[in-house]
């Protein structure tokens, strides 16, 4: 071995020894996302050459202390250059030489673990940190935090909790940044009980930190501790902690679910009056629901009327009309429904809207107008049975074939003819209209009969038969959008919903389906076994379903294809129930089958 190489090794060993002494003395135990190393400043401007020469001569260094010190120095040099692979190799060589003390080896393992983390070798990082904790020296909280971080990156959430729990077991104190690191990791892996003492300690040190108050509320809610969450929010408000809109709304919700809907509604009104919550349709709807739960009917109606006016939501108009109907305010019901029907309705609301309007007209002794809209209510699913009972009650004359063909009136859906209410005026516009329609019908009936016979032949070729689907349970999510918008998103929606189904401990029992049953519309996955409602998803049970199947091309306009299918169904002598299902016919979602509901024999 040359004198030059021996002197270089000796200098490097002395420098490394000095660095270990300073490093151990200055250790704070805090997490460092980057390793701060001396890039050979002590060796002068020719250090790069010295490093290359040292690498070439490393095999000639036999002394364990000198070899460990020199290779550790090489490892630090490559860390400073971002060459983590070379750094790892030299750290491992330094540890194999076993020439340094336990204290120095522990510090070197910590450095190696951080390099592994930088290189995204999380399993190796965890192994190095476990070696650190196995050394018979007082551990550092940072070692446990780094180990938990490595295990989190591996996806081993149980090991994350074990590592973090080791901090308390070792009797180690945490400073504020370390508490926040432990809190974040505990929360991410769902260990919410362990989050509570950390947040309480952070709050004790910083009582005006709004984030800690609201994080503790979130931790309580994750554990379904609604009373504790409410108490925490109320205490935060009493202490002048800042609230945003979502947090104020959450306080209102928590008061309601903890059995105080009156207090929740009153607080909601206060927030809106003071401008802390906007007086918009969404908040007015919540106020209505809360006042209704509190059995404050007048306040509920006032809030509901405001919500319907601000949002234009058909469902809210229907709720308002129902309350007015119960109070026998027949003119108000009519006015509410005429406002709701200014635009075309979603099909799922058409039957109920015509029923409510029809009853209000009947109670005003406007029987002809009532008959018109009640017949409309029987032509589409939802309230068709109730409408039929009202027609029977008023002893209305049977509906003509033309009246059964399509909806006419103020409340129509995706199909139908917008028209004013028919009034009983003998010799007036109504009579003239009926005569004109009769004449037109006599002219077109032969052509219609010919078309029907042709369609019947086509249907025979397709073997049109009524099929029966047994009652079925679905993992269900409501969707109000038109089917033309939903159809291209089926695969994305179905994947997301299937993931939630698995998390809810359920099993799919068939392909996903778009359902339109009465007032229900959305995406359902047939369900086998048991499952729990989860988030926006709930369990929906459908009754026995009679239907005729038609192929649907997802590239073409589904509304056009639905209308054609319904015409074919009617031409075959079946009465549509208004319900339907759209079932994916293959795994790729490229083809679909429309199952168009039909009325049971004797129910038509």
Secondary structure by P-SEA (a helix, b strand, c coil): ccaaaaaaaaaaaaaaaaaaaaaaaacccccccbbbbccccccccaaaaaaaaaaaaccccccaaaaaaaaaaaaaaaaaacaaaaaaaaaaaaaaaccccaaaaaaaaaaaaaaaaaacaaaaaaaaaaaaaaccccccaaaaaaaaaaaaaacaaaaaaaaaaccccccccccaaaaaaaaaaaaaacccccaaaaaaaaaaaccccaaaaaaaaaaaaaacaaaaaaaaaaaaaaacccccaaaaaaaaaaaaaaccaaaaaaaaaaaaaaccccccaaaaaaaaaaaaaacaaaaaaaaaaaaaaacccaaaaaaaaaaaaaacaaaaaaaaaaaaacccccccaaaaaaaaaaaaaaaacaaaaaaaaaaaaaacccaaaaaaaaaaaaccccccccccccccccccccbbbbbcccccccccaaaaaaaaaaaaaaaaaaaaaaaaaaaaaaaaaacbbbbbbcccccbbbbbcccccccccaaaaaaaaaaaaaaaaccccccccccccccccccccccccccccccccbbbbbbccccbbbbbbcccccaaaaaaaaaaaaaaaccccccbbbbbbccccccbbbbbbbbbccccc
